[in-house]
Amino acid sequence: MKRKALSFMMAAAMLVSLTACGGKDAGADTKTDTPASDTKTEAPADTKTEAPATDEKTDAPADSSTTAEGKIALVTDVGTIDDESFNQATWEGVVAYGDAHGIEYTYYQPTEDSTEERINQIDLAVNEGATVIVLPGFLFGETLSEVQTTYPDVNFIAVDVSEGDMTAPIAANAYACTFSEEQAGYLAGYAAVKEGYTKLGFLGGMAVPAVIRYGYGYVQGINDAAQEMGVTVEVKYTYGGQFFGDANITAKMESWYAEGTEIVFACGGGIYTSALEAALNYNGMIIGVDVDQYSVGEGNSYNPVLTSAMKGLTSTVEDRLDDCFTGNWAAIGGKVQNLGLTDGDYIGLPTEGASWAFETFTKDEYQKLLDGIKDGSIAISNDTENQPAVGDGVTVTYID
């Protein structure tokens, strides 16, 4: 087909009681943008990164609707705060809410990928005054199970953590949520075929439920569009076993593009870097994930990011912080929710400006898809145990 150049937080030190979100004099401008105090154990120099440009404080007056006192902390998942993906999107929710309401916030980056180190950073955050701690990513399941009882006066907001990720029931001072990634994957796969792509790929990070849901939804969307159009479609499908790109993964993606793959859905934190590099070397395209990743393709001879399968990480963090700081925690504490299109604007493709890079697939078609998913007329399976069935003309090759 024709290539397209297209324009993506011990208890004795606590300041508050059980809800951790109560009693602030709104308008106090105590914000800080330092990631930790001098006692923090820093990450090695070659892995530490600075906060992204979004960590710019404003002097806007605090919203008088916030009646709580506290400090927000975020402990990063694997990767950095400016990863153009999961960590950054959740951090942006913290920054936006803190700036809008005059609430202090900071982040902590574990020095290694282990539950022990994640707990170390939470200990540090609590000792430094955090009353609300945001934990992004399924790897925090075991951590949350422990710290929620260690620190009953702290509220924990765990994003992308399910009951299955935890080793104990969720406590009243904690909230967790997952997303209907299969819906976002479906939208991306359907749209790509409608745009004219018939040789597609899926590059997942680790084969964890959220990534699998993205991938299987992607296949379902591809299949439905192909059946509607009566076209033959080939799909290559693999997992990299990690959430970052490297030379080996780049080489695999280059082989895919060299063999005719036109577009790859790169799903799993920083693993997109390998797909992006390979695509640029072979005039190919990619689909971003979690957030609008159009910007990662800028500055090249063309932008290879067709679209992004997004979930509302930033808005979810802002909404749950608002529940905490406006006295609505009782409505969400102790819950694990799954958020999809029927719950609000938590799933979608980017539609603003250059991020809508489709030339054939229209916004009317996109809205019809959204409406169909919301009203149930478009059924998308979230089964992660069985590969999705496909119809005539669609071939999916699963590659180890």
HUNORJO-V254333 format. One record per residue. N is the residue number from 1. RES is the residue in one small letter. PHI is phi as a letter, one per 30 degrees, with the letter a starting at -180 (none if undefined). BURIAL is # if it has 16 or more other C-alpha atoms within 10 Angstrom, else .. Layout:
BEGIN
N_RES_PHI_BURIAL / N_RES_PHI_BURIAL
END
This chain:
BEGIN
1_m_none_. / 2_k_d_. / 3_r_d_. / 4_k_b_# / 5_a_c_. / 6_l_c_# / 7_s_c_# / 8_f_none_# / 9_m_none_# / 10_m_none_. / 11_a_e_# / 12_a_d_. / 13_a_d_. / 14_m_d_# / 15_l_c_# / 16_v_b_# / 17_s_c_. / 18_l_e_. / 19_t_d_# / 20_a_i_# / 21_c_c_# / 22_g_a_# / 23_g_j_# / 24_k_d_# / 25_d_d_. / 26_a_e_# / 27_g_j_# / 28_a_d_. / 29_d_c_# / 30_t_c_. / 31_k_d_# / 32_t_b_. / 33_d_c_. / 34_t_d_. / 35_p_d_# / 36_a_a_# / 37_s_d_. / 38_d_d_. / 39_t_d_. / 40_k_d_. / 41_t_d_. / 42_e_d_# / 43_a_d_. / 44_p_e_. / 45_a_e_. / 46_d_d_. / 47_t_c_. / 48_k_d_. / 49_t_b_. / 50_e_d_. / 51_a_d_# / 52_p_d_. / 53_a_d_. / 54_t_d_. / 55_d_d_# / 56_e_c_. / 57_k_d_. / 58_t_c_. / 59_d_c_. / 60_a_d_. / 61_p_d_. / 62_a_d_# / 63_d_d_. / 64_s_d_. / 65_s_d_. / 66_t_d_# / 67_t_c_# / 68_a_c_# / 69_e_c_# / 70_g_l_# / 71_k_b_# / 72_i_c_# / 73_a_b_# / 74_l_b_# / 75_v_c_# / 76_t_d_# / 77_d_d_# / 78_v_e_# / 79_g_j_# / 80_t_c_# / 81_i_d_# / 82_d_c_# / 83_d_d_. / 84_e_h_# / 85_s_b_# / 86_f_d_# / 87_n_e_# / 88_q_d_# / 89_a_d_# / 90_t_d_# / 91_w_d_# / 92_e_d_# / 93_g_d_# / 94_v_d_# / 95_v_d_# / 96_a_d_# / 97_y_d_# / 98_g_d_# / 99_d_d_# / 100_a_d_# / 101_h_b_# / 102_g_i_# / 103_i_c_# / 104_e_d_# / 105_y_a_# / 106_t_a_# / 107_y_b_# / 108_y_b_# / 109_q_c_# / 110_p_e_# / 111_t_d_# / 112_e_a_. / 113_d_d_. / 114_s_a_. / 115_t_d_# / 116_e_e_. / 117_e_d_. / 118_r_d_# / 119_i_d_# / 120_n_e_# / 121_q_d_# / 122_i_d_# / 123_d_e_# / 124_l_d_# / 125_a_d_# / 126_v_d_# / 127_n_d_# / 128_e_c_# / 129_g_j_# / 130_a_d_# / 131_t_c_# / 132_v_b_# / 133_i_b_# / 134_v_c_# / 135_l_b_# / 136_p_c_# / 137_g_j_# / 138_f_d_# / 139_l_d_# / 140_f_d_# / 141_g_e_# / 142_e_d_# / 143_t_d_# / 144_l_e_# / 145_s_e_# / 146_e_d_# / 147_v_d_# / 148_q_d_# / 149_t_c_. / 150_t_d_. / 151_y_b_# / 152_p_d_# / 153_d_c_# / 154_v_c_# / 155_n_c_# / 156_f_c_# / 157_i_c_# / 158_a_c_# / 159_v_c_# / 160_d_i_# / 161_v_c_# / 162_s_c_# / 163_e_e_# / 164_g_d_. / 165_d_d_# / 166_m_c_# / 167_t_c_. / 168_a_a_. / 169_p_e_. / 170_i_d_# / 171_a_c_# / 172_a_d_# / 173_n_c_# / 174_a_b_# / 175_y_b_# / 176_a_b_# / 177_c_b_# / 178_t_b_# / 179_f_b_# / 180_s_d_# / 181_e_e_# / 182_e_e_# / 183_q_d_# / 184_a_d_# / 185_g_d_# / 186_y_e_# / 187_l_e_# / 188_a_d_# / 189_g_d_# / 190_y_d_# / 191_a_d_# / 192_a_d_# / 193_v_d_# / 194_k_d_# / 195_e_d_# / 196_g_j_# / 197_y_d_# / 198_t_b_# / 199_k_b_# / 200_l_c_# / 201_g_b_# / 202_f_b_# / 203_l_c_# / 204_g_c_# / 205_g_d_# / 206_m_d_# / 207_a_d_# / 208_v_c_. / 209_p_e_# / 210_a_d_# / 211_v_d_# / 212_i_d_# / 213_r_d_# / 214_y_e_# / 215_g_d_# / 216_y_d_# / 217_g_d_# / 218_y_e_# / 219_v_d_# / 220_q_d_# / 221_g_d_# / 222_i_e_# / 223_n_d_# / 224_d_d_# / 225_a_d_# / 226_a_d_# / 227_q_d_# / 228_e_d_. / 229_m_d_. / 230_g_i_. / 231_v_c_# / 232_t_c_. / 233_v_b_# / 234_e_c_# / 235_v_b_# / 236_k_c_# / 237_y_b_# / 238_t_a_# / 239_y_c_# / 240_g_d_# / 241_g_i_# / 242_q_a_# / 243_f_c_# / 244_f_a_# / 245_g_d_# / 246_d_a_# / 247_a_d_. / 248_n_d_. / 249_i_d_# / 250_t_e_# / 251_a_d_. / 252_k_d_# / 253_m_d_# / 254_e_d_# / 255_s_d_. / 256_w_d_# / 257_y_d_# / 258_a_d_# / 259_e_d_. / 260_g_j_. / 261_t_e_# / 262_e_c_# / 263_i_b_# / 264_v_b_# / 265_f_d_# / 266_a_c_# / 267_c_b_# / 268_g_l_# / 269_g_h_# / 270_g_d_# / 271_i_d_# / 272_y_e_# / 273_t_d_# / 274_s_d_# / 275_a_d_# / 276_l_d_# / 277_e_d_# / 278_a_d_# / 279_a_d_# / 280_l_d_# / 281_n_d_. / 282_y_b_# / 283_n_h_# / 284_g_c_# / 285_m_b_# / 286_i_b_# / 287_i_c_# / 288_g_d_# / 289_v_b_# / 290_d_i_# / 291_v_b_# / 292_d_d_# / 293_q_c_# / 294_y_e_# / 295_s_d_. / 296_v_d_# / 297_g_c_# / 298_e_d_. / 299_g_i_. / 300_n_c_. / 301_s_d_. / 302_y_a_. / 303_n_c_# / 304_p_d_# / 305_v_c_# / 306_l_d_# / 307_t_a_# / 308_s_b_# / 309_a_d_# / 310_m_c_# / 311_k_b_# / 312_g_d_# / 313_l_d_# / 314_t_d_# / 315_s_d_# / 316_t_d_# / 317_v_d_# / 318_e_d_# / 319_d_d_. / 320_r_d_# / 321_l_d_# / 322_d_d_# / 323_d_e_# / 324_c_d_# / 325_f_d_# / 326_t_c_# / 327_g_i_# / 328_n_c_. / 329_w_e_# / 330_a_e_. / 331_a_d_. / 332_i_b_# / 333_g_d_# / 334_g_i_# / 335_k_c_# / 336_v_b_# / 337_q_c_# / 338_n_c_. / 339_l_c_# / 340_g_b_# / 341_l_d_# / 342_t_d_. / 343_d_c_. / 344_g_k_. / 345_d_d_. / 346_y_c_# / 347_i_b_# / 348_g_l_# / 349_l_c_# / 350_p_d_# / 351_t_b_# / 352_e_c_. / 353_g_h_. / 354_a_d_# / 355_s_d_# / 356_w_d_# / 357_a_c_# / 358_f_d_# / 359_e_c_. / 360_t_c_. / 361_f_d_# / 362_t_c_. / 363_k_d_. / 364_d_d_. / 365_e_d_. / 366_y_d_# / 367_q_d_. / 368_k_d_. / 369_l_d_# / 370_l_e_# / 371_d_d_. / 372_g_d_. / 373_i_d_# / 374_k_d_# / 375_d_d_. / 376_g_i_. / 377_s_d_. / 378_i_c_. / 379_a_c_. / 380_i_b_# / 381_s_d_# / 382_n_c_# / 383_d_d_. / 384_t_c_# / 385_e_c_. / 386_n_b_. / 387_q_d_. / 388_p_d_# / 389_a_d_. / 390_v_b_# / 391_g_c_. / 392_d_e_. / 393_g_i_. / 394_v_c_# / 395_t_c_# / 396_v_c_# / 397_t_c_. / 398_y_d_. / 399_i_c_. / 400_d_d_.
END
